Amino acid sequence: MGTPAKDGLSQQEWIAIHQGNHFCQCRLCHGMTPIIIKGWHKFSPRGIPRYIRGHYKGPWSERIMPDDIRKKCGEARTGKTMSEEAKRRIGLAAIGRPKSAAGRLRISQSKIGKSWGRHTEDMKQHFSDTRSGENSPSWKGGRTDPRRRLRAKRQYKTWRTSVFERDDYQCKMPECKRTTNYIEAHHIKTFGNYPEGRYDALNGITLCRPCHQTTIRKEPRYENLFYGILANVRRRENSL
C-alpha cells in the first residue's frame, strides 16, 4: 500500500514543505536547533511539536538549578569520585556527539576575555625543564647534537626574541634592501667559542637569512661593524 495523502499532499511533499521551518523552542536551543521531520505518522494529531524530544521549556533545559537542590546534590556527591570505567564510558559516549548551535554559542561566550594558552615565563621555564632530556616523550638516549640541544632551550628562545624586539624585527646589515620576512638572530661572538655570551642580548644582532649566510666562518671580520651598529642604537635610545 502507498502512503496515504494528507491535506491533498503525499508524505514526501508534506515533509519537504515543513522541513527546516520548525525549531525547538526550549531555553537551551533558543529557537536555533531545527526539528527533524521524518513523517507525519511520528507526530500527534496536535501537529508538529515545539520541542525536540528530551528538551523542555522548564529551567532544567537552561541548567538553572534551584539553590536548595544544588546544595543537596553537592552534599550527596561530597567525598565521592567517579571510577575510571565510568569516565571511560562517558568519554566513549561523547565521541561524535554533535553540539547544538546554542551549546556552541554558550561555550564561545564563556571564553570571551580569557587568555587561553598563555603562560607566564616561569611556567614556560618549568614546562621546559620538566619535559626535556630524559623526561621528554621523544627521548632516544641522548642522540641529539649538544649544540642543537642548547639552541632548543627556553633560554635561547628568550634571547632570540629579545634581539628581534630590540632591532624591530629588521635586518641590521648596512645597505640591506631585501624585503624578506625571514630573519635570524646572529651571535656577534660565535656561539661555540664564547659560551659566556650565548644568551647575552648585547652579543646578538638581527640579520636576514642571505646576510647571515655571508657571515659564516667570517664572524671576526664583522664584530667591529656589528658592535658599532648596536652602539648607535643605544645612543639613539638614550637620546629619546
N, C-alpha and C positions, 0 to 999 in steps of 0.2 A: 504494500500500500504506500502511496505517496504521502508526503507531509500535508496535512490539511491547511487550508488557507485561513489567514487571519486578517480581517479588515480588507478583504479582497487582494491580499498580498501573499506570496509564498514566504516560507520561513527565511530563505536566503535574502529576499528583498527586504523583509521586515528588519533583519539583523543589520543589513547594510545601511538602512536609514538611521537606526538608533545607535550603532556602534560609534564610540568616540564622542558622543554628545551627552553622556551622563557620567558624573564624577561623584566620588564618595564625599559626603558632607560632614564626616566626623571631624573632631577638633584636631586630630592628628594629621589628616590629609589636607584640611583646609580647601577642599574642592579642587585639588591638584592631581589626584590619582584617579584615572579612568576606571569605570566599572566594566569588566569584560562581559560581553553579552554573547552567550553560546546558543541560545534558542529560547523561544517564549515559554516552552514547557518547563523551564527551570524556575520560573517566577510565579508568584501567587497571582490570583485574579486582580489584586490591587495594582499590578503593573511593576515596572522596574523599580527596585528598592533604591533608597537614598544612601545606603551604606554598604560597604564591602562586608562580606561575612566575617565576623570576628571583630569588626570595628564598631564602636558605639559612640553615641552622642554625649555620654556622661564624662566626668572628669578623668576617668581611668585612661581614656584614649590619649589624653594630653599628659599623662604621667603626673597629674596633680593629686597627691595623696593627702588626706586629712592628717593633721598633726598627731592626733591620738593614735591613728592606725599606723603612721610612720614610726611612732615611738614603740608600739607593740612589736612591729616587725623587726625593728632594730634590736630590741631586747631579746627577741626569740632567736636571732642569729648571733648573739654575742658569744664568743668563745668557740663557735663552730667554723670549721674550714671545709672547703669543697674538696672532694677526693680528686686525685689525678685522673681517674677514669671518667668522672663526671665532667671535668674540664675538657677532656679529650672528646667526649661525645658532643658537648656544646660547640666545640670548635668545628667538628666534622659537620654538624647540622647547619652551621652558618656559612659553609663553603658554597659559593654560587648563589647565595640568597640575595636577590636584588633589594636595594633600599628604595623606599618611596621618595618622591620628589620632596615631600615635606621633611622626611628624615635627612636627606642630603642638605637641604637648606638649613635645618637646625644644627647639623654638625659644622657647616660652614660658618654660621653666625657665632657659634661657640668659640671659634678660633680667631675671630677678629680681635686685633690688638695684642695677640700673644706672640712672643718671639720664639716660634718653634725651631728647634735645631740649632739655636745659638748658645754657645757655651762660653764661659769665662776662660781667660788664658790659663788660670790654674787648673780648671777642669780639662782643658785640652792637653796640658802637660801631663796631667795624671793619666789620661787615656793613652797618651803616647808611651809613658813609662810602663804601664801595666799590660800593653798589647804589643810590645816589641821584643825582639830577641826570642828566647825560648818560650815566652808567653804568647807569641803570635801564632794564630792558626796556620799560617803559611811557613812555619819554621821547618827547615830542611837540614838542620845540622850545622848551620853557620857557613854556608857555601857562598853567600853574597860577598862581593868585594868590600873590604873595610872602608875604602873611600866612598863607596856608594852608600854604605850604612850611615856614615857621618852626614852625608848630604840629605838623607831621608829623615834626619832627626827634626823634631819640632823647633829646636833652637836655630837650626839652619834656615828653616822656612820663615821664622820670625825675622831673622837677619835680612833675608832677601826682600821681604815685604817692606821693612824699614828703609832699605836702599831705594826701592821703587818709589815709595811715597816721598822721600826727600827730593828725588830727581823728577818728580811729577810724571813718572812713567814715560820718560822721553830719553832717547839715546843722547849721551853727553859727548860723543866723539865730535871734535870740531869739524864744521862744514859738512856734517852728515845730513843729506837731504832725502834720505829714504823715508818712505811713509809706511813701512811695515809695522804691524802691530805686535810682532813677536819680539819681546825684549828679554834680556838675560842680565843677571847680576854678576859682575866681573870682580874677582879678587885682585886688587892692585898688587899686593904682595901675594905670591902664589899660595894656594890652599895647602899644598903638601909641605912646602918648605918653611912656612910661618904659621904653625898651629895656634900661636897666641893671638893671631889676628883673624882667625876664621870667622868669628861671629862679631867682629867689630865693624859697625856701620861706616866708620871713617876709612876702612880698608876696602870698601866696596864702591862701585860706580855702575850706573845703568848703561848698557850698550845694546844695540840691536844685534841680531844674530850675525849678519855679514861683518859688522865692525868687530864683534867679539872674535870671529874666526881669524881676523888679521893679527890679533894679539897673541895667538897660541905660539908658545915657545919663544916669544919676544917680549915677555912681560917686563923685564928690567928696562927696556927702551921706553916704555910708556909710563913708568912710575912718576917721573917728574911732571909730565904732562897732566896726568890724571889728578895728582895731588894739587897742582896749580888750579885746575878747574874746580875742585872741591873748596879750595881756599877762597876763590872768587865767590862761590855760592854762599859760604859762611859770611863773607864781608857784606854781601847784599842783604842777607837776612838780618845781620846786626844793624845795618843802616836803616831798616824799616821801622 
